[in-house]
Amino acid sequence: MIVVGVVLVTFTACDKESVVSADGLPKDAQTYITQHFPDQEVLQVVKERDDLKTSYDVYLSEGFNLDFDKKGKILGVEGSSKLPDSVVPEKILAYVVANYPDFFILDWELDDRGQEVKLSNGMDLKFDKNGNFLRID
C-alpha cells in the first residue's frame, strides 16, 4: 500500500498547471492569435506541464479555446461558433465547403496521426496530415 501511495504522489507531482500571462506564450502562439483572432481578448492562458510535454490552453473572449505546443505551434482550435476560415488548412476547408455546404467547422485538431474537424451538424471528419479525407467518425 505504501508503494502505491508513493507512486501516485510521484505521478501527480509531475503534472502541473499554472496560469500565465499572454506575454508568457511563445512568440509563434502570440503571432497566431494576433493574425487569426485580431479582435478578441485573451482571457486566460493555462500552461500545462507533465513528464512528456508542455502545452498552452488559451481562452479567448468570444468563446474560442486554442491549444499550442511548447514552441507555439497550433494543435487545435475549439469554438462555440464558426471558426475563422484562416485557422483551417485550405485543403480541409475546401473539402468541407464542397461536401457539406450547409454546415461549418466548430473545431479543428492536429495530432501525430492526422487532423480532425467537428462540423456544426455534430459530424466528426478525419483527415491525414496532408489534409486528405479519410473517414467520418
N, C-alpha and C positions, 0 to 999 in steps of 0.2 A: 504493500500500500504506500509506503513512504517513497519508493522508487517512482510509482505512478504520479504521485503528487509533485515530486521534483521535476519529472518530465513535463507535466502540464505547466508548471511555473516557468520552466525554461522556454517552452514554445510560446506562451503568451507574452513573455518578456521580450521576445524577438519582434513581435508585431507592434508597430507604433503608428499612431495617427496624431497629427498636430495641425492646428490652424495656422496658416502663414499668410502674409500679405500678398497681394497681386504682384508686387515687386519681387517676391521670393520665387516666382515662377521662372523657369528657364526662358531665355530671350526668345527662342523659337515659339514657345507657347504664347508669350505676350504678343508677338507679331501676328500669330494666327488669330487670336481674339480680336485684335485691332482691325485686321483685314476682313474677317468674316462676320463679326458682330460689333460694328463700329458704334452703334447707338445704344449698346447695352452696358450696364454697370456690372462689375464683378462684385457679387455679394459675399462670397466666401471661397477660399481656397483651402483644401484639406490635403496635406502631404501625408501619404501612406508609405510606410516602410515595413518590409519584412525581410527575411533572410535572403530572398532571391531578387527582389526588385524594389524600386522606389517609383511611385506614381503620384499624380496630382489629379484631384477631382475639383473642378471649377464650377461654381454655381453662378449663373447669370440672372439678371433682373427680369427677363421675360420668360423664365421657366426652362431655360436650356441648361444642361449639365454636360460638361466637356471632360474627357479623360485623356491625360497626357502621360507619356513615359518620362523617365528621369531626364532625358535630353530635350524634352519639349515636343516630341513627335506626337501628333494626334492619334489616339487609339479608338475614340468613339465620341459620338455626339447624340444626346437624347434630348427630345423636346416634347413639350405638351402641345405644340403646334407644328406646322410645316417647317422643316429645316431649310435654311437658305440653300439654293441650288449650288452655290460655290463650295459648300462643305462636302458634297457628294461627288465621288470620282465621275468624270464625264461619261465613261462607258456604262456605268451603273445607272446614272441618271437617264441616259438615252434609252436604255432597256426599259426602265420603269415608265417613262413617258410614252414609249411606243406600245407597251403591252398592258399598262394599267393607267390609261389617260384620265380616269375619273378619280384617281387616288393620289396621295402624296406621301412622301417619306417623312416619318416621325423620328426614326432612329437609324444611325449608321454605326457599324462597329468593325474594327480591324483586329485580327489576331494572327497567330502563327499559321493557321490553316487557311485563312481567307477573309472574306468580308461578308457582312450580313446587314440587310436593311429590314426595318419593320414599316409596313405601309399603314395608311390611315384606316384600311379595312381590317386590320389585325393580322394580315398575312406577313410571314417572315420569308424573305428570299435570300438564298445563299449564293455567293459568288466566289470564284477563286481570287488569288491575289492580284491577277491582272484584270479583274472586273468581268470575267466571263461567267454567264449564268450557269449555275449547277443544278439547283433544285428549289422547290418550295418546301419549307419546313412547317 
